[in-house]
Amino acid sequence: MYLVQSRHRPAARGIAGLTEAVVDLSAIRANIRTFRGRMPHDVLAVVKADGFGHGAVPVARAAVEAGATWLGVAHADEALRLRAAGLTVPILAWLYDAAELMLLGDVDVDVSVSTVAELQRVASTPSVQFVHLKLDTGLHRAGCAPDQWIELTRTAAHYEALGAVTVRGIWSHLSHGDSVDAVRSRRQLQLLRTGVGLARRAGLRPSVVHLANSAGAITLDAPDCGLVRIGAGLYGIDEVGLGLRPAMRLMSKLTQVRRIRAGEGVSYRHEFVADRDTTIGLVPIGYADGIPRVAGGQASVWCHGVRMPVIGRIAMDQFIVDAGDHTVEPGAPVTIFGDGSAGEPTAAEWASWAGTIPHEIYCGIGSRVPRRYEEGNR
């Protein structure tokens, strides 16, 4: 039995009653179906980092319901959490240590292998059966160096003949998957094809070959790669204009409202000083909860049908918005980000204000913010 502690523990009552991340699981399903409708490949739904902050288990269930046939995670504990929740589809994990191998094997999780030393550790762990050999085709992160690939594939064939492992997959990672011209991606694809050929010459018969991420699945023509890994696109991060639906909106409420006079400053060190009499509102969420501190002075939120700028420094637990002369009261709902359909800011805009990418905005929403799941249009 595996005791898995949820990342989303019951939050402190203060923020729990005021702020929440609402995840529309119908958007997850719609995004999977969008990819499946554009390509003949099977889909591996990437639910690492607790489903990019959306909640790995609910997202995984929705993705599988929509046709995903694999799940992918980075760390071993993420795979164990999915199995403990009753998900039975194949799972690939690519970051683990020797002590975690037995646990992964016990619950039938595939593991990635990049070196002969890793392969030897896996082969000596009787419970682990399926491996995916990873070739470094240009990202230069994990993966087997091309000049060591023949040794790795021959060693894998040896262990496979002994019944110690089964090489179920061969894979790699794109370095420029979101580049529309796909020039570098095509080079990586050719290297992977060469690697697969060498693996087959060594006697291996992998049933899945995979290279493309969400963007690469659209920009790269790779019919011989029967599996695509959908991560960013699963959550509605649309890098290639597919019309994907963002699944999360971050909601809060104003807790305090007050008037300040021209010349009065707001928040630490008074980096904002009012140039007119104005109304300000307090939003009870801060950088400890994932609101980027560097976005202060640039960002805005949606309240009472208008955008209200974030003013002054974003603090650990709260920030201030300028409501101008709008009539607002404590308890007024605030959309920090959503899908933009009503005019509210999006996670992509927050990423731009913070000088980062939407992935980091979603993953940064902390454990004090409860997740609530809903079903929109299926």
JOVEN-V390943 format. One record per pair of residues at least 4 apart in sequence whose C-alpha atoms are under 6 Angstrom apart, sorted by the first residue. I is the first residue (numbers start at 1). J is the second residue. D is the distance in whole Angstrom. If there is no record, write none. Layout:
# JOVEN-V390943
I & J & D
I & J & D
This chain:
# JOVEN-V390943
4 & 81 & 6
8 & 367 & 5
11 & 16 & 5
11 & 368 & 5
12 & 16 & 6
13 & 17 & 6
15 & 19 & 5
18 & 252 & 5
18 & 253 & 6
19 & 251 & 6
19 & 252 & 4
20 & 251 & 5
20 & 369 & 5
20 & 370 & 5
20 & 371 & 6
21 & 249 & 6
21 & 250 & 4
21 & 371 & 5
22 & 248 & 6
22 & 249 & 5
22 & 371 & 6
22 & 372 & 5
22 & 373 & 6
23 & 247 & 5
23 & 248 & 4
23 & 373 & 5
24 & 247 & 5
24 & 374 & 5
24 & 375 & 6
25 & 375 & 6
26 & 375 & 5
26 & 376 & 5
26 & 377 & 6
26 & 378 & 5
27 & 245 & 6
27 & 247 & 5
28 & 234 & 6
29 & 62 & 6
29 & 63 & 6
29 & 66 & 5
31 & 234 & 6
31 & 244 & 6
33 & 37 & 6
41 & 226 & 5
41 & 227 & 5
42 & 227 & 5
43 & 68 & 5
43 & 69 & 6
43 & 227 & 6
43 & 228 & 5
44 & 68 & 6
44 & 70 & 4
44 & 71 & 5
44 & 228 & 6
44 & 229 & 5
45 & 71 & 5
45 & 72 & 6
45 & 230 & 5
46 & 71 & 6
46 & 72 & 4
46 & 230 & 6
46 & 231 & 5
47 & 51 & 4
47 & 56 & 5
47 & 73 & 6
48 & 73 & 4
48 & 74 & 6
50 & 55 & 5
50 & 56 & 4
51 & 55 & 5
51 & 56 & 4
52 & 362 & 6
52 & 363 & 5
53 & 362 & 5
53 & 363 & 4
56 & 60 & 6
63 & 68 & 5
64 & 68 & 5
70 & 89 & 6
70 & 90 & 5
70 & 91 & 6
71 & 91 & 5
72 & 91 & 6
72 & 92 & 5
73 & 93 & 5
74 & 93 & 5
74 & 94 & 5
74 & 95 & 5
75 & 95 & 5
75 & 96 & 6
76 & 96 & 6
82 & 87 & 6
83 & 87 & 5
91 & 109 & 5
91 & 110 & 6
92 & 110 & 5
92 & 111 & 6
93 & 111 & 5
94 & 111 & 6
94 & 112 & 5
104 & 109 & 5
105 & 109 & 6
105 & 127 & 4
105 & 128 & 4
106 & 127 & 6
110 & 130 & 5
110 & 131 & 5
111 & 131 & 5
112 & 131 & 6
112 & 132 & 5
112 & 133 & 6
113 & 118 & 6
113 & 119 & 6
113 & 133 & 5
113 & 134 & 6
114 & 134 & 5
114 & 143 & 5
114 & 144 & 5
115 & 144 & 6
116 & 152 & 5
123 & 164 & 5
123 & 165 & 6
129 & 165 & 5
129 & 166 & 6
130 & 165 & 6
130 & 166 & 5
130 & 167 & 6
130 & 168 & 6
131 & 167 & 5
131 & 168 & 6
132 & 167 & 6
132 & 168 & 6
132 & 169 & 4
132 & 170 & 5
133 & 170 & 5
134 & 143 & 5
134 & 170 & 6
134 & 171 & 5
134 & 172 & 5
135 & 143 & 5
135 & 144 & 5
135 & 172 & 5
136 & 143 & 4
136 & 144 & 5
136 & 145 & 6
137 & 188 & 5
137 & 191 & 6
139 & 175 & 5
153 & 199 & 5
154 & 202 & 5
156 & 160 & 6
157 & 204 & 6
159 & 164 & 5
160 & 164 & 6
160 & 165 & 5
160 & 166 & 5
167 & 206 & 6
168 & 206 & 5
168 & 207 & 5
169 & 206 & 5
169 & 208 & 5
169 & 209 & 6
170 & 209 & 5
171 & 209 & 6
171 & 210 & 5
171 & 211 & 6
172 & 211 & 5
173 & 211 & 6
177 & 215 & 6
177 & 216 & 4
178 & 215 & 5
180 & 219 & 6
199 & 204 & 5
200 & 204 & 5
200 & 205 & 6
209 & 225 & 5
209 & 226 & 6
210 & 225 & 5
210 & 227 & 5
210 & 228 & 6
212 & 216 & 5
212 & 217 & 5
212 & 228 & 5
213 & 217 & 6
213 & 229 & 5
213 & 230 & 6
214 & 230 & 5
214 & 233 & 5
216 & 220 & 5
230 & 234 & 6
232 & 237 & 5
233 & 237 & 5
233 & 238 & 6
235 & 246 & 6
235 & 247 & 6
236 & 244 & 5
236 & 245 & 5
236 & 246 & 4
238 & 244 & 6
246 & 339 & 6
249 & 337 & 5
249 & 338 & 4
250 & 336 & 5
250 & 337 & 5
251 & 334 & 6
251 & 335 & 5
251 & 336 & 6
252 & 333 & 6
252 & 334 & 5
253 & 331 & 5
253 & 332 & 5
253 & 333 & 4
253 & 334 & 5
254 & 281 & 6
254 & 282 & 5
254 & 283 & 5
254 & 330 & 5
254 & 331 & 5
254 & 332 & 5
255 & 282 & 6
255 & 330 & 5
255 & 331 & 6
256 & 281 & 6
256 & 282 & 5
256 & 330 & 5
257 & 280 & 6
257 & 281 & 4
257 & 330 & 6
258 & 279 & 6
258 & 280 & 6
259 & 278 & 6
259 & 279 & 4
260 & 277 & 6
260 & 278 & 6
261 & 277 & 4
262 & 274 & 5
262 & 275 & 5
262 & 276 & 4
262 & 277 & 5
263 & 273 & 6
263 & 274 & 5
263 & 275 & 6
264 & 273 & 5
264 & 274 & 6
265 & 270 & 5
265 & 272 & 6
265 & 273 & 4
266 & 270 & 5
266 & 272 & 6
266 & 312 & 6
267 & 312 & 5
267 & 313 & 6
271 & 312 & 6
272 & 312 & 5
278 & 324 & 5
279 & 323 & 5
279 & 324 & 5
280 & 321 & 6
280 & 322 & 5
280 & 323 & 5
281 & 320 & 6
281 & 321 & 5
282 & 319 & 6
282 & 320 & 5
283 & 318 & 6
283 & 319 & 5
284 & 318 & 4
285 & 317 & 5
285 & 318 & 4
286 & 291 & 5
286 & 315 & 5
286 & 316 & 5
286 & 317 & 4
286 & 318 & 4
287 & 291 & 4
287 & 292 & 6
287 & 293 & 6
287 & 316 & 5
288 & 316 & 5
289 & 365 & 5
289 & 366 & 4
290 & 364 & 5
290 & 365 & 4
290 & 366 & 6
293 & 314 & 5
294 & 354 & 6
295 & 299 & 6
295 & 353 & 5
295 & 354 & 5
296 & 313 & 5
296 & 314 & 6
297 & 310 & 6
297 & 311 & 5
299 & 309 & 6
299 & 310 & 5
300 & 307 & 6
300 & 308 & 5
300 & 309 & 4
300 & 310 & 5
301 & 307 & 5
301 & 308 & 5
301 & 335 & 6
301 & 336 & 5
302 & 306 & 6
302 & 307 & 5
302 & 334 & 6
302 & 335 & 5
302 & 344 & 5
303 & 334 & 5
308 & 321 & 6
308 & 322 & 6
308 & 323 & 6
309 & 321 & 5
309 & 322 & 6
310 & 320 & 6
310 & 321 & 4
311 & 320 & 6
311 & 321 & 6
314 & 319 & 5
315 & 319 & 6
337 & 345 & 5
337 & 346 & 5
337 & 347 & 6
338 & 346 & 5
339 & 346 & 6
340 & 344 & 5
340 & 345 & 6
340 & 346 & 5
347 & 358 & 6
348 & 358 & 5
351 & 355 & 6
351 & 356 & 5
351 & 357 & 5
351 & 358 & 5
360 & 364 & 6
